[in-house]
Amino acid sequence: MVLQPSLKNCLWLSCILRTPKAGFRSTASGARIVQSVSNDVYQNLAVEDWIHDHIDLEKQQVLFLWRNSPAVVIGRHQNPWQECNLRLLRQKNIKLARRRSGGGTVYHDLGNVNLTFFTTRKKYERMENLKLVVKALKALRPQLDVHVTDRYDILLDRHYKISGTAAKLGRTSAYHHCTLLCNADKLVLSSVLKSPYKGLKSNATPSVPASVKNLFEDDPSLTSEMLLDAIAKEYATQHKIDHHITLINPADETLLPGINNKTNELQTWEWVYGKTPKFSVSTCLNMVYKDSVLDVKVNMDVKHGRIEVCNIDLPEQWLPPALYSELVKSLTGSKFCPRETTTLATTLLRMCPQDDELHSRWNLLCENMIMLM
């Protein structure tokens, strides 16, 4: 089989037949395996939504295989400020995405394999899916000590988490997705999934920390392609279908009508940050100014990602009352976002008298407020 040049760089070596863009036509056995040629987290999450919304899962179950370039993915009901180090994500140019499923926060890179099992709600069974993954791993390397826990995690060597689970249950359709740590950058993983934010109170679903390990640490001879193919083979065997993987391009509107709208929506600030459950920030900024340390108390309520209530307790006469009032007024209703607050602070600075000390105080306060975000 000769592959199109545009796909050649996206494909992985495989013993299982892979063909591009065969679509989602029903198979006689009612099951299909598809794999994304994209490593973009927003595109791949959009494919999940598209399959869930458009495929008749009464007639055709689907296994979706995908990998992402570096990204942090939070659950639908989570708080990104609580779950990860947003400042570090921005510095490292790591994407942040919010799933439509629940569950905890995970770090993705090309050393992380993602699997999504689509069924009807009646046939939804995450334990059976995870047992399938374990069976595939055992078939590939019998010596691997892997098993499924009651919390629907897969553990390596009875201790290290190599797979977490999340799911979306619709009225009639459902999907269960899980990760598989193969050769992810654990240093980056541990640093970006550690929130530096203090004084944050939220009813958002918190992640449960766990010790993790890469599969390849136990067996360096493994590759991500081998794992994907072993899982696909086991899925094919259980569903009595050929070992055939359909390659799909998540940007192809002819194959997936409306997919680009779904992808664009998943990238919006309103979805990634604005869907955060209401939370509050109550903290004290220890600002070093000249030879003294100033304690500035900050209390904010944030709803839909926007500052609903803002109180900043400044030392008396540290800023002109009119400027302080304008700052609080401008922050109220604005996004809890460093970029928007920077723009706001720059605009308000133009209102300040041409006074170097006043400008220094203003910049110090604004820099510390931005650090909160």
MIZA-283355 format. One line per 5 residues: number of its first residue (from 0); for each residue x, y, z of N, C-alpha, C. Coordinates in steps of 0.2 Angstrom, whole numbers, plus 5000, padded with zeros to 4 digits. Each point is the difference from the previous one (the first is absolute). Layout:
N
NUM	X,Y,Z,X,Y,Z,X,Y,Z  ...;
//
This chain:
373
0	5004,4994,5000,4996,5006,5000,5004,5006,5000  4999,5005,4996,5004,5006,4999,4996,5006,5004  5003,5003,5004,4996,5005,5004,5002,5007,4997  4995,5004,5001,5000,5007,4998,5006,5003,5003  5004,5004,4997,5006,5004,5003,4998,5004,5006;
5	4994,5003,5000,4998,5004,5005,4999,4996,5007  4999,4994,4999,4999,4996,5006,5006,4996,5002  5005,5000,4996,5006,4996,5001,5003,5001,5007  5001,5007,5001,5003,5002,5007,4996,4999,5006  4993,4999,4999,4996,4999,5005,4999,4993,5003;
10	5002,4995,4995,4998,4993,5002,5006,4997,5004  4998,4995,5003,5005,4996,5004,5001,4993,4997  5006,4997,5001,5001,4993,4997,4995,4996,5004  4998,4995,4996,4995,4996,5003,4999,4993,4996  4998,4995,5004,4999,4993,4997,4993,5000,4998;
15	4996,5005,5002,4993,5000,4999,4998,5004,4994  4996,4998,4995,4998,5004,4994,4997,5007,5003  5003,5005,4997,4997,5007,5001,4999,5003,4993  4994,5003,5000,4998,5003,4993,4997,5007,5002  5001,5005,4996,4998,5007,5001,4993,5001,4998;
20	4996,5003,5004,4994,5003,4999,4995,4996,4997  4998,4994,5003,4995,4995,4998,4993,5002,5002  5000,5005,5005,4994,5002,5002,4997,4996,5006  4994,5001,5001,4996,4996,5006,4995,4996,4997  5000,4997,4994,4995,4996,4998,5000,4994,5004;
25	4994,4997,5002,4999,4995,5004,5003,4993,4997  5003,4997,5005,5003,4993,4998,4995,4995,5002  5001,4994,4997,4995,4995,5001,5000,4998,5007  5005,5000,5004,5000,4998,5007,4999,5005,5004  4999,5007,4998,4998,5005,5004,5005,5003,5004;
30	5007,5000,4998,5005,5003,5004,5005,5002,4995  5004,5006,5002,5005,5003,4996,5006,5003,5005  5006,4999,4997,5005,5003,5003,5003,5006,4996  5000,5006,5003,5003,5006,4997,5005,5003,5003  5005,5003,4997,5006,5004,5003,5001,5007,4996;
35	5001,5004,5005,5001,5007,4997,5007,5001,4998  5001,5004,4994,5006,5002,4997,5003,5006,5003  4996,5003,5005,5002,5007,5003,5002,4999,5007  5005,5004,5002,5002,5000,5007,4997,5006,5004  4995,5003,4997,4998,5006,5003,4994,4999,5005;
40	5001,5002,5006,4995,4997,5005,4993,5003,4999  4999,5006,4997,4993,5002,4999,4997,4997,4995  5004,4998,4994,4997,4996,4995,4998,4993,5002  5004,4997,5004,4999,4993,5002,4994,5000,5005  4999,5005,5005,4994,5000,5004,4994,5002,4996;
45	5001,5004,4995,4994,5001,4995,4998,4994,4997  5004,4995,4998,4998,4994,4997,4996,4996,5005  5002,5000,5006,4996,4996,5005,4993,5003,5000  4999,5006,5000,4994,5003,5000,4996,4999,4994  5003,5000,4994,4997,4999,4994,4997,4992,5000;
50	5004,4996,5001,4998,4993,5000,4994,4999,5005  5001,5003,5006,4994,4999,5005,4994,5003,4997  5000,5005,4997,4994,5004,4997,4998,4997,4994  5004,4997,4995,4998,4998,4994,4999,4993,4998  5004,4996,5004,5000,4992,4998,4994,4997,5003;
55	4997,4996,4997,4994,4995,5003,5004,4995,5003  5001,5000,5007,5004,4995,5003,4996,4994,5002  4993,5000,4998,4996,4994,5000,5003,4995,4995  5002,5003,4994,5002,4996,4995,5008,4999,4999  5003,5005,5003,5008,4999,4999,5003,5003,5006;
60	5004,4996,5004,5004,5002,5005,5007,5002,4997  5004,5005,5004,5006,5003,4997,5005,5000,5005  5006,4998,4998,5006,5001,5004,5004,5006,4997  5001,5005,5003,5004,5006,4998,5007,5000,5003  5005,5000,4996,5007,5000,5002,5003,5007,4998;
65	5004,5003,5005,5002,5007,4999,5006,5002,5005  5004,5004,4997,5006,5003,5004,5000,5007,4999  5003,5004,5006,5000,5007,4999,5007,5003,5001  5002,5005,4997,5005,5004,5002,4999,5003,5007  5005,5003,5004,5000,5002,5007,4993,5004,5001;
70	4996,4997,5005,4994,5004,5002,4998,4997,5007  4997,5005,5004,4997,4998,5006,4992,5000,4999  4997,4994,5001,4993,4999,4999,4996,5000,5007  4995,5004,5001,4996,5000,5006,4994,4997,4999  4996,4998,5005,4994,4997,5000,4995,5006,4999;
75	4994,4998,4998,4994,5005,4999,4999,5005,5006  5000,4997,5006,4998,5004,5006,5006,5002,5004  5006,5001,4997,5006,5001,5004,5002,5008,4999  5004,5002,5005,5003,5006,5000,5007,5000,4998  5002,5004,4994,5007,4999,4998,5005,5004,5005;
80	4998,5005,5003,5004,5003,5005,5002,4996,5006  4995,4995,5001,5001,4995,5006,5004,4994,4997  5000,4999,4994,5002,4993,4998,5007,5001,4997  5002,5005,4997,5007,5000,4997,5003,5007,5001  5006,5001,4997,5004,5006,5001,5000,5003,4993;
85	4995,5005,5000,4998,5003,4994,5006,5004,4997  5004,5003,5005,5005,5005,4998,5006,4995,4996  5001,4994,5003,5005,4996,4997,4997,4997,4993  4994,4999,4999,4997,4998,4994,5001,5005,4995  4999,5007,5002,5001,5005,4995,5008,5001,4998;
90	5004,4999,5005,5007,5000,4999,5003,4995,4995  4997,4994,5001,5002,4994,4996,4996,4999,4993  4995,5005,4999,4996,4999,4995,4996,4993,4999  4998,4998,5006,4996,4994,5001,4992,5002,5000  4996,4996,4996,4993,5002,4999,4996,4998,5006;
95	4995,5003,5001,4995,4999,5006,4994,4998,4996  4997,4995,5002,4993,4998,4997,4996,4997,5005  4993,5001,4999,4995,4998,5005,4996,4994,4996  4999,4994,5003,4996,4995,4997,4993,5001,5001  4996,4997,4996,4993,5000,5002,4998,4994,5004;
100	5005,4996,5002,4999,4995,5005,5002,5002,5007  4998,4996,5005,5002,5002,5007,5007,4997,5001  5002,4998,5006,5006,4998,5002,5006,5005,5001  5006,4998,5001,5005,5004,5003,5004,5003,4994  5006,5003,5002,5004,5004,4996,5006,4995,4998;
105	5002,5000,4993,5005,4996,4998,5005,5004,4995  5006,4998,5000,5005,5003,4995,5001,4995,4994  4999,5003,4995,5001,4996,4993,5007,5003,4997  5003,4995,4997,5005,5002,4995,5001,4994,4995  5004,5000,4996,5001,4994,4995,5002,4993,5003;
110	5002,5001,5007,5001,4994,5003,4994,4997,5004  4994,5003,4998,4994,4998,5003,4995,4997,4995  4997,4994,5001,4995,4998,4995,4993,5001,5003  4996,5002,4996,4993,5001,5002,4995,4995,4996  4995,4997,5004,4996,4996,4997,4993,5002,5002;
115	4995,5000,4995,4993,5001,5002,4995,4995,4997  4996,4997,5005,4996,4995,4998,4993,5003,5000  4997,4999,4994,4993,5003,4999,4995,4994,4999  4995,5001,5004,4994,4995,5000,4994,5003,5002  4994,4996,5000,4994,5003,5002,5001,5000,5008;
120	4995,5004,5003,5000,5001,5007,4999,4993,5003  4996,4996,4997,4998,4993,5003,5006,4996,5000  5005,5000,4995,5005,4996,5000,5007,5003,5003  4999,5006,5003,5006,5003,5003,5003,4996,5005  5006,4998,5000,5003,4996,5006,5008,5002,5000;
125	5001,5004,5004,5007,5003,5000,5005,4994,5003  4998,4996,5004,5004,4995,5003,5002,4995,4995  4995,4998,4995,5002,4995,4995,5005,5003,4995  4999,5007,4999,5005,5003,4995,5007,5000,5003  5001,5001,5006,5006,5000,5004,5003,4993,5000;
130	4996,4995,5001,5002,4994,5000,5003,4998,4993  4996,5002,4995,5003,4999,4993,5007,5003,4999  5001,5006,5002,5007,5003,5000,5005,4996,5003  4998,4998,5006,5005,4996,5004,5001,4993,4997  4995,4997,4997,5001,4994,4996,5005,5001,4994;
135	4999,5006,4997,5004,5001,4994,5007,5001,5002  5001,5004,5006,5007,5001,5002,5003,4993,5002  4997,4996,5003,5002,4993,5002,5002,4996,4994  4996,5001,4995,5001,4996,4994,5007,5002,4997  5001,5006,5000,5006,5003,4998,5006,4999,5004;
140	5000,5001,5006,5005,4998,5005,4997,4997,5006  5000,4993,5000,4997,4996,5006,5003,5002,5007  5006,5002,5000,5004,5002,5006,4997,5006,5004  4997,5004,4996,4997,5007,5003,4995,4998,5006  5002,5004,5005,4995,4999,5006,4995,5006,5000;
145	4995,4999,4996,4994,5005,4999,4994,4997,5002  4996,5005,5004,4993,4997,5002,4996,5006,5000  4993,4999,5000,4995,5006,5001,4998,5000,5007  4999,5006,5003,4998,5001,5006,4992,5001,5001  4997,5001,5006,4993,5001,5000,4999,5007,4999;
150	5005,5005,5000,4999,5007,4998,5001,5001,4992  5000,4994,4997,5001,5000,4992,5006,5004,4998  5006,4998,5004,5006,5002,4998,5004,4994,4998  5005,5000,4996,5004,4995,4998,5007,5001,5004  5002,4995,5004,5006,5001,5004,5006,4995,4997;
155	5006,5003,5000,5006,4996,4998,5004,4998,5007  5002,4994,5000,5004,4998,5006,4996,5001,5007  4993,5000,4999,4996,5000,5006,5000,5007,5004  5003,5005,4997,5001,5006,5003,4999,5006,4996  5003,5000,4994,5000,5006,4995,4995,5000,4995;
160	4996,5006,5000,4995,5001,4996,5002,5001,4993  4998,4997,4995,5002,5001,4993,4994,5001,4996  4994,5000,5003,4994,5002,4996,4994,5003,5004  4997,5005,4998,4995,5003,5004,4994,5000,4995  4994,5001,5003,4994,4999,4996,4995,5006,5001;
165	4996,5001,4995,4995,5005,5000,4995,4998,4995  4994,5003,5001,4994,4998,4996,4995,5005,4999  4996,4999,4994,4994,5005,4999,4994,4995,4999  4995,5001,5004,4994,4996,4999,4994,5004,4997  4999,4999,4994,4994,5004,4997,4993,4996,5001;
170	4995,5002,4997,4994,4997,5001,5000,4993,4997  5002,4999,4994,5001,4994,4997,5007,4997,4999  5004,5005,4999,5007,4998,4998,5005,5002,5006  5006,4997,5000,5005,5001,5005,5007,4999,4997  5005,5003,5003,5006,4998,4999,5005,5000,5006;
175	5005,4996,5000,5004,4999,5005,5007,5001,4997  5004,5005,5003,5007,5000,4997,5005,4999,5006  5006,4998,4998,5005,4999,5005,5007,5001,4997  5005,5002,5004,5006,5001,4998,5005,4994,5001  5005,5000,4997,5005,4995,5001,5007,5003,5000;
180	5003,5000,5006,5007,5003,5000,5005,4996,4997  5003,5002,4995,5005,4996,4997,5007,5002,5001  5001,5006,4997,5007,5004,5001,4999,5007,5001  4995,5002,5004,4999,5007,5001,5006,5004,5004  5000,5006,4999,5005,5004,5004,4998,5001,5007;
185	5002,4996,5005,4997,5000,5007,5002,5006,5003  5006,5003,4999,5002,5006,5003,4995,5006,4998  4999,5001,4994,4995,5005,4998,4993,4998,5003  4998,4994,4999,4994,4998,5003,4999,5002,5007  5005,4998,5005,4999,5002,5007,5000,5008,5001;
190	5004,5003,4996,5001,5008,5001,4993,5003,4998  4997,4998,4994,4995,5004,4997,4993,4998,5004  5000,4994,5003,4994,4998,5004,5000,5002,5007  5005,5005,5002,5000,5002,5007,4998,5008,5000  4994,5001,5003,4998,5007,5000,5004,5004,5006;
195	5002,5006,4998,5003,5004,5004,4996,5005,5004  4993,5000,4998,4995,5005,5002,4998,4998,5008  5000,5006,5004,4999,4999,5007,4993,5004,5001  4997,4998,5005,4994,5003,5003,4994,4999,4995  5000,4995,4996,4994,4999,4995,4995,4995,5003;
200	4994,5002,5000,4995,4995,5003,4995,4999,4994  4998,4993,4999,4996,4999,4994,4996,4993,5002  4995,5000,4997,4996,4993,5000,5001,4996,4994  5005,5002,4996,5002,4996,4994,5003,4993,5002  4999,4996,4995,5002,4993,5002,5008,5000,5000;
205	5003,4998,5005,5008,5000,5001,5002,4993,4997  5006,5001,4997,5004,4994,4998,5003,4996,5006  5000,4994,5000,5004,4996,5005,5007,4998,4998  5005,5003,5004,5007,4998,4998,5001,4993,5000  5005,4998,4996,5002,4993,5000,5007,4999,4997;
210	5004,4995,5003,5006,4998,4997,5000,4997,4993  5004,5003,4995,4999,4998,4994,5007,4997,4997  4999,4996,4995,5006,4997,4997,4999,4998,4993  5005,5001,4995,4999,4998,4993,5001,4993,4999  4996,4997,4996,5001,4993,4998,5007,4998,4997;
215	5002,5005,4997,5007,4999,4997,5005,5000,5005  4999,5002,5006,5005,4999,5005,5001,4993,5002  4995,4996,4999,5000,4993,5002,5003,4996,4994  4998,5002,4994,5002,4997,4994,5002,5005,4994  5006,5002,5000,5002,5005,4995,4999,4998,4992;
220	4999,4993,4999,4999,4998,4994,4993,5001,4997  4996,5002,5004,4993,5002,4998,5000,5007,4996  4995,5000,4995,4999,5007,4997,4992,5001,5001  4999,5007,4999,4992,5002,5000,4997,4996,4994  5003,4999,4994,4997,4997,4995,4998,4993,5001;
225	5004,4996,5004,4999,4993,5002,4994,5000,5005  5000,5005,5004,4994,5000,5005,4994,5001,4997  5000,5005,4995,4993,5001,4997,4998,4994,4996  5005,4997,4996,4998,4995,4996,4998,4994,5004  5003,4998,5006,4998,4995,5004,4992,5001,5003;
230	4999,5006,5002,4993,5002,5002,4995,4999,4994  5002,5003,4995,4996,4999,4994,4998,4993,4998  5005,4996,5000,5000,4993,4999,4995,4996,5005  5001,5002,5006,4995,4997,5005,4993,5002,4999  4999,5007,4999,4994,5002,4999,4996,4997,4994;
235	5004,4999,4994,4998,4997,4994,4998,4992,5002  5004,4997,5004,4999,4993,5001,4993,5000,5004  4999,5004,5005,4994,5000,5004,4994,5001,4996  5001,5005,4995,4994,5002,4996,4999,4996,4994  5005,4995,4999,5000,4996,4994,5000,5004,4993;
240	5005,5005,5000,5001,5004,4994,5007,4999,4998  5001,5002,4994,5007,5000,4997,5005,5005,5004  5006,4998,5000,5005,5005,5003,5001,5006,4996  4995,5004,5000,5001,5006,4995,4998,5006,5003  5005,5005,4999,4999,5007,5003,4999,5005,4995;
245	4995,5004,5001,4998,5005,4995,5003,5006,5003  5004,5003,4995,5004,5007,5002,4995,5006,4998  4999,5004,5005,4996,5006,4999,5003,5007,5001  4999,5005,4996,5002,5006,5001,4995,5004,5003  5002,5003,5007,4994,5003,5003,4999,5007,4998;
250	5003,5002,4994,4998,5007,4997,4996,4999,4994  4998,4994,4998,4997,4998,4994,4993,5001,5001  4997,5005,4997,4993,5002,5000,4996,4995,4996  5003,4997,4995,4996,4996,4995,4999,4993,5004  5004,4998,5004,5000,4994,5004,4996,5001,5007;
255	5001,5006,5003,4997,5002,5006,4997,5007,5000  4994,5000,4997,4997,5006,4999,4999,5004,5007  5002,5006,5000,4999,5005,5006,5006,4999,5005  5005,4996,4998,5005,4998,5005,5004,5006,5002  5001,5005,4995,5004,5006,5002,4997,5005,5005;
260	4993,5000,4999,4997,5004,5005,5001,4997,5007  5000,4993,5001,5001,4997,5006,5007,5002,5003  5005,4999,4995,5007,5001,5002,5001,5008,5003  4997,5004,4996,5000,5007,5002,4997,5002,5006  4995,4997,5002,4996,5001,5006,5004,4998,5006;
265	5004,4994,4999,5004,4997,5006,5006,5004,5001  5002,5005,4996,5006,5004,5001,4998,5007,5003  4993,5002,5000,4998,5006,5003,5002,5001,5007  5001,5006,5002,5001,5002,5007,4994,4998,5004  4994,5002,4997,4993,4998,5003,5000,4993,5002;
270	5002,4995,4996,5000,4993,5002,5005,4998,5004  5007,5002,4999,5005,4997,5004,5000,5003,5007  4999,5007,5000,5000,5003,5007,4993,5002,5003  4996,5002,4995,4993,5003,5002,4996,4994,5003  5001,4994,4998,4996,4995,5003,5002,4997,5007;
275	5005,5004,5003,5002,4998,5006,4995,5001,5006  4998,4995,5004,4995,5002,5005,5003,5006,5005  4995,5003,5002,5001,5006,5004,5005,4999,5006  5005,5004,5001,5005,5000,5005,5002,5006,5003  5003,5000,5006,5002,5006,5003,5008,5000,5001;
280	5003,5006,5000,5007,5001,5002,5001,5004,5006  5003,4998,5005,5001,5004,5006,5007,4999,5002  5004,5005,4999,5008,4999,5001,5003,5007,5002  5006,5000,5002,5003,5006,5002,5007,5000,4996  5000,5006,4997,5006,5001,4996,5005,5004,5004;
285	5006,4996,5000,5006,5003,5004,5004,5004,4995  4999,5006,4999,5003,5004,4995,5006,5004,5003  5006,4999,4997,5006,5003,5002,5001,5007,4997  5000,5005,5004,5000,5007,4997,5006,5004,5004  5005,5001,4996,5006,5004,5003,5002,4995,5006;
290	5000,5003,5006,5003,4996,5005,4995,4997,5005  4994,4999,4998,4994,4998,5004,4996,4994,4996  4997,4997,5004,4995,4995,4997,4993,5002,5002  4996,5000,4995,4993,5002,5000,4995,4994,5000  4996,4999,5004,4995,4995,5000,4993,5003,4997;
295	4999,4997,4994,4994,5003,4997,4995,4994,4999  4994,5000,5003,4995,4995,5000,4996,5001,4994  4999,4994,4997,4996,5000,4994,4994,4995,5001  4994,5002,4998,4994,4995,5000,4996,5001,4994  4999,4994,4996,4997,5001,4994,4995,4994,5000;
300	4994,5001,4997,4996,4994,4998,5000,5000,4992  5001,4994,4997,5000,4999,4993,4995,4996,4998  4996,5002,4995,4994,4996,4997,5001,5000,4992  4999,4994,4997,5001,5000,4993,5006,5003,4998  5006,4999,5004,5006,5003,4998,5001,5007,5001;
305	4995,5004,5002,5000,5007,5001,5000,5002,5007  5003,5005,5002,5000,5003,5007,4994,5003,5001  4996,4997,5005,4993,5002,5002,5001,5005,5006  5004,4999,5004,5001,5004,5006,5007,5001,5001  5003,5006,5002,5007,5002,5000,5001,5005,5006;
310	5004,4998,5005,5002,5004,5005,5008,4999,5001  5003,5006,5000,5007,5001,5001,5002,5004,5006  5002,4997,5006,5002,5004,5006,5007,5003,5000  5000,5006,4997,5007,5004,5000,5001,5004,5006  5007,5001,5001,5002,5004,5006,4997,5007,4998;
315	4998,5004,5005,4997,5007,4999,5005,5004,4996  4997,5004,4996,5003,5005,4996,5006,4997,4995  5000,4993,4999,5005,4997,4996,4999,5002,4993  4993,5000,4998,4998,5003,4993,4995,5005,5001  4999,5005,4996,4995,5004,5000,4993,4997,5000;
320	4996,5002,5004,4993,4996,5001,4996,4999,4993  5001,5006,4996,4996,4999,4994,5003,4995,4995  5007,4999,5000,5003,4995,4996,4999,4993,5003  5000,4999,5006,4998,4994,5003,4993,4998,4998  4995,5005,5001,4993,4998,4999,4999,4998,4992;
325	5004,5004,4996,4999,4998,4993,5003,4993,4998  5005,4998,5004,5003,4993,4999,4995,4995,5002  4997,5001,5006,4995,4995,5002,4994,5000,4995  4998,5006,4998,4994,5000,4996,5002,4997,4993  5006,5001,4997,5002,4997,4994,5001,4992,5000;
330	5003,4998,5006,5001,4993,5001,4993,4996,5000  4995,5003,5004,4993,4997,5000,4997,4999,4994  4999,4994,4998,4997,4998,4993,5005,4998,4995  5006,5001,5002,5005,4998,4995,5002,4993,5000  5003,4997,4995,5003,4993,5001,5005,5000,5005;
335	5000,4994,5003,5006,4998,5005,5005,4998,4996  5004,5004,4997,5004,4999,4994,5006,5005,5000  5006,4997,5000,5006,5005,5000,5000,5005,4994  4999,4997,4995,5000,5004,4994,4995,5006,5000  4994,4999,5002,4995,5005,5001,5001,5005,5005;
340	5003,4997,5006,5002,5005,5006,5006,5004,4998  5004,4997,4996,5006,5004,4998,4998,5006,4995  4995,4999,4996,4998,5005,4995,4996,5005,5004  4996,4998,5005,4996,5004,5005,5005,5005,5004  5005,4997,5002,5005,5004,5005,5004,5005,4996;
345	5001,4998,4993,5004,5005,4996,4995,5006,4998  4994,4998,4999,4995,5006,4999,4999,5004,5006  5000,4997,5006,4999,5005,5006,5006,5004,5001  5006,4997,4999,5006,5003,5001,5000,5007,4997  4997,5001,4994,5000,5006,4997,4996,5006,5004;
350	4996,4997,5004,4996,5005,5004,5004,5003,5006  5006,4996,5002,5004,5002,5005,5004,5007,4999  5001,5004,5005,5004,5006,4999,5007,4998,4998  5004,5004,4997,5007,4998,4998,5004,5000,5006  5000,4995,5004,5003,5000,5006,5004,4993,5001;
355	5007,5000,5000,5003,4994,4999,4999,4995,5006  4999,5003,5006,4999,4995,5006,4993,4997,4999  4995,5004,4998,4993,4998,4999,5000,4994,4995  5004,5001,4994,5000,4995,4995,5003,4994,5003  5005,5000,5004,5004,4994,5002,4995,4996,5005;
360	4996,5004,5004,4995,4997,5004,4995,4996,4996  4997,5004,4995,4995,4997,4996,5002,4994,4996  5006,5000,4998,5003,4994,4996,5001,4994,5005  5002,5002,5006,5002,4994,5004,4993,4997,5002  4995,5004,5002,4993,4997,5001,4998,4996,4995;
365	5000,5003,4994,4997,4996,4994,5004,4994,4998  5006,5000,5001,5004,4994,4999,4998,4994,5004  4999,5002,5007,4998,4995,5004,4993,4997,4999  4996,5005,4998,4993,4998,4998,5000,4995,4995  5004,5001,4995,5001,4996,4994,5003,4993,5001;
370	5004,5000,5005,5003,4994,5002,4995,4995,5003  4994,5003,5003,4995,4996,5003,4997,4996,4994  5000,5002,4994,4996,4997,4995,5004,4996,4995;
//
